[in-house]
Amino acid sequence: MVDAAERLAEIRNRIARAERTHARAPGSVTLVAVSKTFDADAIRPVIAAGQRVFGENRVQEAKAKWPALREETPGIELHLIGPLQSNKAREAVELFDVIHTVDREKIAAALAEEMRRLGRSPRLLVQVNTGLEPQKAGIDPREAVAFVERCRTAHGLAIAGLMCIPPVEDQPGPHFALLEKLAREAGVGLLSMGMSSDFETAIQFGATHVRVGSAIFGAR
Ligand SMILES: *Cc1c(COP(=O)(O)O)cnc(C)c1O
């Protein structure tokens, strides 16, 4: 039987291979292991196998699981990859090292206020709705560059990069290419794109962070 630690090793190998294939620098792609819905007992073997960067999509769920796991193992980096409500901004700033889902003015303002209050500065990425899907979070790609600039000028927030989740029915490549182009125009360096089914394509298009859940932890 293949366990999570073995699947993790396989994903790391595939990332390294994709870096070589696409002339990306070795180690230039960070694996965010998406542990949403999995409990501490399922996460511990992956930490024991050396993984330190994890992603969660809900603030409350992360708050229930991660403080104890962090006590056990120093050096964990926690990423919020799910939608953020402004009334959760304080908890998000307290808990997360990177927030991938800044996508509107109200969230930018709430994060700026809590970062000042708490003296903490998680790295921030703007989520872009590259497929213009009505049910999906993220800013309209036509407004993304101006929004990054407004985060700086109106809220004093340094945006580090962009994130997207392509529509499931589309080929992901064009979405990743669009995100890369927008990041260049906005002058930001991080690209959070690619999941279990398409992370190698994302690496081809310049991903710096791939968010891989089920290929490591199993089906949800
Ligand atoms: C769940 C989730 C992932 C991981 O998806 P898998 O297909 O399980 O790899 C990545 N990004 C976001 C935003 C998610 O919500």
The ligand as an SDF file (V2000), in Angstrom:
LIG
                    3D

 15 15  0  0  0  0  0  0  0  0999 V2000
   -8.3070   22.0480   -2.5770 C   0  0  0  0  0  0  0  0  0  0  0  0
   -7.4940   23.0540   -3.2650 C   0  0  0  0  0  0  0  0  0  0  0  0
   -6.2890   22.6930   -3.8970 C   0  0  0  0  0  0  0  0  0  0  0  0
   -5.7710   21.2680   -3.9840 C   0  0  0  0  0  0  0  0  0  0  0  0
   -6.5460   20.5570   -4.8930 O   0  0  0  0  0  0  0  0  0  0  0  0
   -6.1450   19.0340   -5.3160 P   0  0  0  0  0  0  0  0  0  0  0  0
   -6.8710   18.8390   -6.5870 O   0  0  0  0  0  0  0  0  0  0  0  0
   -6.6320   18.1750   -4.2070 O   0  0  0  0  0  0  0  0  0  0  0  0
   -4.6880   19.0030   -5.4680 O   0  0  0  0  0  0  0  0  0  0  0  0
   -5.5410   23.7040   -4.4840 C   0  0  0  0  0  0  0  0  0  0  0  0
   -5.9450   24.9890   -4.4640 N   0  0  0  0  0  0  0  0  0  0  0  0
   -7.0940   25.3680   -3.8640 C   0  0  0  0  0  0  0  0  0  0  0  0
   -7.4780   26.8050   -3.8670 C   0  0  0  0  0  0  0  0  0  0  0  0
   -7.9010   24.4190   -3.2450 C   0  0  0  0  0  0  0  0  0  0  0  0
   -9.0340   24.8110   -2.6460 O   0  0  0  0  0  0  0  0  0  0  0  0
  1  2  1  0
  2  3  1  0
  2 14  2  0
  3  4  1  0
  3 10  2  0
  4  5  1  0
  5  6  1  0
  6  7  2  0
  6  8  1  0
  6  9  1  0
 10 11  1  0
 11 12  2  0
 12 13  1  0
 12 14  1  0
 14 15  1  0
M  END
$$$$
